[in-house]
Amino acid sequence: KLLLRFWQKETGDILYNGIDINEINTDSLLSNATMVSQTTYLFDDTVKENLRIAKPEATLEEIQDACRKASVHDFIMTLPNGYQSKVGTLGDNLSAGEKQRIGLARAFLRGSKLILLDEPTSNVDSINEGIILKSLKEQKHDKCIILVSHRESTMAIADRIYRASEGVMHEQN
C-alpha cells in the first residue's frame, strides 16, 4: 500500500526503478502494477467477466492461460457453465481459496511489470500453492514480484527475503 501510494510514508525513501515514488505520476504507477491481497473482490457476474476486469480485451485463450497459471482452470471447468458460470454476489458461490486463485489469475492476465502479492496463497492448499509458485517463479525474469507471506514454503521462490522487526526491514541471508 505504501509502494502504490495508498498510504503516505512517514520516513525513509521508497524507490521504484531508482525513482522516488512521489515523483512518479500516480496513474503511471498504478497502470504498471497489480496488487493481489488476501481478499479477492468479485462482482455478481460470470467467472469470465470477473477475470476480464484485469484486461477487458483478453481472449478466452489468454484467460484460460492465466487461470492455468493460477491453478484455477480445472476447477472452473467443473462449474455447470464453465467460464460463463455466475460467481454470485461478492463471489458467494466460491470458496475463499477459489476466489484467491481467481485474483491471482487476474494478475497473470494483466501482465504488469510490478506484481505485489500479500499472502497470495493463504487460502490455498499445498498442491495448488505449488502450481502457483511455479508460475510465479517462471514470471520472475521479466517482472518485479514483491511477495509478503508468513509461509516459508511461499517464500522459497524469493531471490531476497526481508523480515520486518520493530518497524525495520532486515535482509535474511
C-alpha positions in Angstrom: 0.0 0.0 0.0 3.0 2.3 0.6 4.5 1.4 -2.8 1.3 2.2 -4.6 0.8 5.4 -2.5 -2.4 4.3 -1.0 -0.7 5.3 2.3 1.8 8.1 2.7 5.2 7.2 4.1 6.3 9.0 7.3 10.0 8.5 7.0 12.5 7.0 4.6 12.5 6.6 0.8 10.6 4.2 -1.4 12.1 3.9 -4.9 10.7 2.2 -8.0 13.4 1.7 -10.7 15.6 4.1 -8.8 13.0 6.9 -8.8 11.2 8.2 -5.6 7.6 7.1 -5.9 6.4 10.6 -5.0 8.0 11.8 -8.3 6.1 9.2 -10.4 2.7 10.1 -11.8 0.0 8.1 -9.8 -1.7 6.9 -13.0 1.6 5.7 -14.4 2.4 3.9 -11.2 -0.9 2.2 -11.0 -1.0 1.3 -14.7 2.2 -0.7 -14.3 1.3 -2.5 -11.1 -1.0 -5.2 -10.0 -1.8 -6.0 -6.3 -3.2 -9.2 -5.1 -4.4 -9.2 -1.5 -5.7 -12.0 0.7 -9.2 -10.9 -0.2 -10.4 -11.0 -3.8 -13.4 -9.0 -4.6 -15.7 -10.4 -7.2 -18.8 -9.0 -8.9 -22.1 -10.7 -9.4 -21.3 -11.8 -12.9 -19.6 -14.7 -14.7 -16.2 -16.0 -14.0 -15.0 -14.8 -17.4 -16.2 -11.2 -16.8 -14.7 -11.1 -13.3 -11.4 -12.1 -15.0 -11.7 -9.6 -17.9 -11.6 -6.7 -15.4 -7.9 -7.2 -15.5 -7.7 -7.0 -19.3 -11.0 -6.2 -21.0 -9.7 -7.1 -24.5 -8.4 -10.5 -23.3 -9.2 -13.5 -25.5 -10.6 -16.7 -24.0 -7.2 -18.4 -24.6 -5.4 -15.7 -22.6 -8.0 -16.0 -19.8 -7.6 -19.8 -19.7 -3.8 -19.5 -19.8 -3.9 -17.1 -16.8 -6.2 -19.5 -15.0 -3.9 -22.4 -15.6 -1.0 -20.4 -14.1 -3.2 -19.7 -11.0 -4.3 -23.3 -10.8 -8.0 -22.5 -11.1 -8.8 -23.5 -14.7 -9.6 -27.1 -13.9 -12.0 -26.0 -11.1 -13.7 -23.5 -13.4 -14.3 -26.3 -15.9 -16.2 -28.3 -13.3 -18.7 -25.5 -12.9 -22.1 -26.0 -14.7 -21.3 -23.4 -17.3 -17.5 -23.2 -17.1 -16.3 -19.7 -17.6 -19.9 -18.5 -18.1 -20.9 -19.6 -14.6 -22.1 -16.9 -12.3 -20.0 -16.4 -9.1 -22.8 -14.9 -7.0 -22.8 -11.7 -5.0 -19.2 -11.0 -3.9 -18.3 -14.5 -5.2 -20.6 -16.2 -2.6 -20.7 -19.4 -4.8 -16.9 -19.8 -4.4 -14.6 -20.8 -1.5 -12.0 -18.3 -0.2 -9.3 -20.4 -2.0 -11.1 -20.4 -5.3 -11.6 -16.6 -5.1 -8.0 -16.1 -4.2 -6.9 -18.1 -7.3 -9.2 -16.0 -9.5 -7.5 -12.9 -8.0 -4.1 -14.4 -9.0 -5.4 -15.3 -12.5 -6.3 -11.6 -12.8 -2.7 -10.7 -12.0 -1.3 -13.1 -14.5 -3.8 -11.9 -17.2 -3.0 -8.2 -16.6 0.7 -8.9 -17.1 2.0 -5.9 -15.1 5.7 -5.4 -14.7 5.2 -5.0 -10.9 3.2 -7.6 -9.0 2.5 -7.1 -5.3 1.3 -10.1 -3.5 0.0 -10.0 0.1 -0.4 -13.6 1.4 -1.5 -14.8 -2.1 -1.8 -18.4 -1.1 -3.2 -18.1 2.4 -6.4 -19.8 1.5 -4.9 -22.3 -0.9 -3.9 -26.0 -0.3 -0.3 -27.1 -0.8 -0.9 -28.7 -4.2 -2.4 -25.6 -5.7 0.2 -23.4 -3.9 3.0 -25.4 -5.6 1.5 -24.8 -9.1 1.0 -21.1 -8.4 4.5 -20.7 -7.0 5.9 -22.4 -10.1 4.0 -20.0 -12.3 5.3 -17.0 -10.3 8.9 -18.3 -10.5 8.6 -18.5 -14.3 7.5 -14.9 -14.4 10.4 -13.6 -12.3 12.8 -13.0 -15.2 10.8 -10.0 -16.6 8.8 -8.8 -13.7 9.4 -7.4 -10.2 7.4 -9.5 -7.8 7.1 -8.4 -4.2 5.7 -11.2 -2.0 4.5 -10.9 1.6 3.9 -14.1 3.4 4.2 -15.9 6.7 4.6 -19.3 5.0 8.2 -20.5 4.5 7.0 -22.6 1.5 5.7 -19.5 -0.2 8.9 -17.5 0.4 11.1 -20.3 -1.1 10.8 -18.8 -4.6 12.2 -15.4 -3.4 15.6 -14.1 -4.6 15.8 -12.0 -1.5 13.9 -12.3 1.8 13.4 -9.4 4.2 11.9 -9.7 7.6 10.2 -6.8 9.4 11.1 -6.4 13.1 10.0 -3.4 15.2 9.4 -1.3 12.1 12.8 -2.1 10.5 13.4 -4.3 7.5 16.3 -6.8 7.8 17.6 -8.8 4.9 17.8 -12.5 5.7 20.8 -14.5 4.4 
